Amino acid sequence: MIRYTLKCSNSHDFESWFQSGEAYDKLFAARLVSCPACGSEDVEKAIMAPRVSPSRNAVQLNPISDRSVEMHALTAPSSPAEAALRELKQKIQASSEYVGADFATEARKIHDGDAPERSIYGEAKPEEAKKLIEDGVPVAPLPFLPDRKSN
């Protein structure tokens, strides 16, 4: 796997993972690489610094300040789309009940009237979700992992 920093013609910077450099080249040639912020297919590789891990014996001069900078970079939205996704996640988590791996069972109970009607979210195997949809149970995939599933 390789991660590239990319930039579209509208100056949106973003990163994406590819199976290999050759895989990126094939997707780029087929015009399948596009900006997640605006959808532009006019994308090019941006300058990026290599990610080098320090050795186990390396001495960090100020690990506290380094970590605070790193944490800020990980928490600040890098685009309007990322900010909107974060807001959506917060709304869903605030107004819904997390039911974990019992999602399919609980969604079916609610649909059948065997459990109180409420908003829920959780995880379901693809075959469970497909069966719910086939049976008319209204479900939709979420574009994020619940906090309990994040690293």
VEXDREN-2710 file (C-alpha; in Angstrom, 1 decimal):
% VEXDREN-2710
k/r/px/py/pz
1/MET/0.0/0.0/0.0
2/ILE/1.1/3.5/-0.7
3/ARG/-0.3/6.8/0.4
4/TYR/-0.2/9.8/-1.9
5/THR/-0.9/13.5/-1.1
6/LEU/-3.0/14.8/-4.0
7/LYS/-4.2/18.2/-5.1
8/CYS/-7.0/19.1/-7.4
9/SER/-7.3/22.0/-9.8
10/ASN/-9.4/23.9/-7.2
11/SER/-6.5/23.7/-4.7
12/HIS/-8.1/21.1/-2.4
13/ASP/-5.4/19.0/-0.8
14/PHE/-6.2/15.4/0.2
15/GLU/-4.6/12.0/0.7
16/SER/-5.5/8.6/-0.6
17/TRP/-4.2/5.1/-0.3
18/PHE/-3.4/2.9/-3.4
19/GLN/-2.4/-0.7/-3.7
20/SER/0.8/0.4/-5.5
21/GLY/2.2/3.2/-7.6
22/GLU/1.2/1.3/-10.7
23/ALA/-2.4/1.0/-9.4
24/TYR/-2.5/4.7/-8.9
25/ASP/-1.2/5.3/-12.5
26/LYS/-3.9/3.0/-13.9
27/LEU/-6.7/4.6/-11.9
28/PHE/-5.4/8.1/-12.9
29/ALA/-5.3/7.1/-16.6
30/ALA/-8.9/5.9/-16.4
31/ARG/-9.9/9.2/-14.7
32/LEU/-11.0/7.3/-11.6
33/VAL/-9.1/9.5/-9.2
34/SER/-11.2/12.5/-8.1
35/CYS/-11.2/15.2/-5.4
36/PRO/-13.5/14.2/-2.4
37/ALA/-14.3/17.9/-1.8
38/CYS/-15.4/19.0/-5.3
39/GLY/-15.3/15.9/-7.5
40/SER/-12.8/17.4/-9.9
41/GLU/-10.9/14.7/-11.9
42/ASP/-8.1/17.2/-12.6
43/VAL/-5.9/15.8/-9.9
44/GLU/-2.1/15.7/-9.5
45/LYS/0.4/14.4/-6.9
46/ALA/1.5/17.0/-4.5
47/ILE/4.8/17.3/-2.8
48/MET/4.9/15.1/0.3
49/ALA/7.5/14.3/2.9
50/PRO/8.4/10.7/3.5
51/ARG/7.1/9.3/6.8
52/VAL/10.1/8.0/8.7
53/SER/9.7/6.3/12.1
54/PRO/12.5/7.1/14.6
55/SER/14.5/4.1/15.9
56/ARG/13.6/2.7/19.3
57/ASN/16.7/4.3/20.8
58/ALA/16.0/7.7/19.4
59/VAL/15.7/10.5/22.0
60/GLN/12.8/12.9/21.7
61/LEU/13.6/16.4/22.9
62/ASN/10.0/17.4/23.7
63/PRO/7.5/14.6/23.3
64/ILE/4.7/16.6/25.0
65/SER/4.7/19.5/22.5
66/ASP/5.2/17.1/19.5
67/ARG/2.2/15.1/20.6
68/SER/0.0/18.2/21.1
69/VAL/0.8/19.3/17.5
70/GLU/0.0/15.8/16.2
71/MET/-3.3/15.7/18.2
72/HIS/-4.4/19.0/16.8
73/ALA/-3.6/17.9/13.3
74/LEU/-5.7/14.8/13.8
75/THR/-8.7/16.6/15.3
76/ALA/-9.0/19.7/13.0
77/PRO/-11.1/19.1/9.9
78/SER/-9.0/19.4/6.8
79/SER/-12.0/20.2/4.4
80/PRO/-15.6/21.3/4.5
81/ALA/-16.6/17.7/3.6
82/GLU/-14.6/16.4/6.6
83/ALA/-16.3/19.0/8.9
84/ALA/-19.7/18.0/7.6
85/LEU/-19.0/14.3/8.2
86/ARG/-17.9/15.1/11.7
87/GLU/-21.1/17.0/12.4
88/LEU/-23.2/14.2/11.0
89/LYS/-21.4/11.7/13.2
90/GLN/-22.0/13.8/16.3
91/LYS/-25.7/14.3/15.5
92/ILE/-26.2/10.5/15.0
93/GLN/-24.3/9.6/18.1
94/ALA/-26.2/12.2/20.2
95/SER/-29.7/11.2/18.9
96/SER/-29.4/7.5/18.4
97/GLU/-28.7/4.4/20.6
98/TYR/-25.6/2.4/19.8
99/VAL/-26.6/-1.3/19.7
100/GLY/-23.3/-2.7/18.4
101/ALA/-23.3/-6.1/16.7
102/ASP/-27.0/-6.6/17.6
103/PHE/-28.0/-4.0/15.0
104/ALA/-29.7/-6.4/12.6
105/THR/-31.7/-8.1/15.4
106/GLU/-32.7/-4.8/17.0
107/ALA/-33.6/-3.2/13.7
108/ARG/-35.9/-6.1/12.8
109/LYS/-37.5/-6.0/16.3
110/ILE/-38.2/-2.3/15.9
111/HIS/-39.6/-2.8/12.4
112/ASP/-41.9/-5.7/13.6
113/GLY/-43.1/-3.7/16.6
114/ASP/-41.5/-6.0/19.1
115/ALA/-39.2/-3.2/20.5
116/PRO/-39.9/0.5/21.1
117/GLU/-39.4/2.7/18.0
118/ARG/-36.1/4.7/18.2
119/SER/-33.1/5.6/16.2
120/ILE/-30.3/3.1/16.5
121/TYR/-26.9/2.5/14.9
122/GLY/-24.3/-0.3/15.1
123/GLU/-22.7/-3.0/13.0
124/ALA/-24.1/-5.6/10.7
125/LYS/-22.6/-8.1/8.4
126/PRO/-23.2/-7.4/4.7
127/GLU/-25.6/-10.4/4.4
128/GLU/-27.6/-9.2/7.4
129/ALA/-28.0/-5.7/6.0
130/LYS/-29.0/-7.1/2.6
131/LYS/-31.7/-9.3/4.2
132/LEU/-33.0/-6.3/6.2
133/ILE/-33.3/-4.3/3.0
134/GLU/-35.0/-7.2/1.1
135/ASP/-37.5/-7.4/4.0
136/GLY/-38.3/-3.7/3.8
137/VAL/-36.5/-2.6/7.0
138/PRO/-35.2/0.9/6.4
139/VAL/-31.4/0.9/7.0
140/ALA/-28.5/2.8/5.5
141/PRO/-24.7/2.4/5.9
142/LEU/-23.0/5.2/7.8
143/PRO/-19.9/6.9/6.3
144/PHE/-17.9/6.5/9.6
145/LEU/-17.0/3.9/12.2
146/PRO/-18.6/4.3/15.7
147/ASP/-16.1/5.6/18.3
148/ARG/-16.1/2.2/19.9
149/LYS/-14.6/0.8/16.7
150/SER/-12.0/3.5/16.1
151/ASN/-8.3/3.1/17.1
END
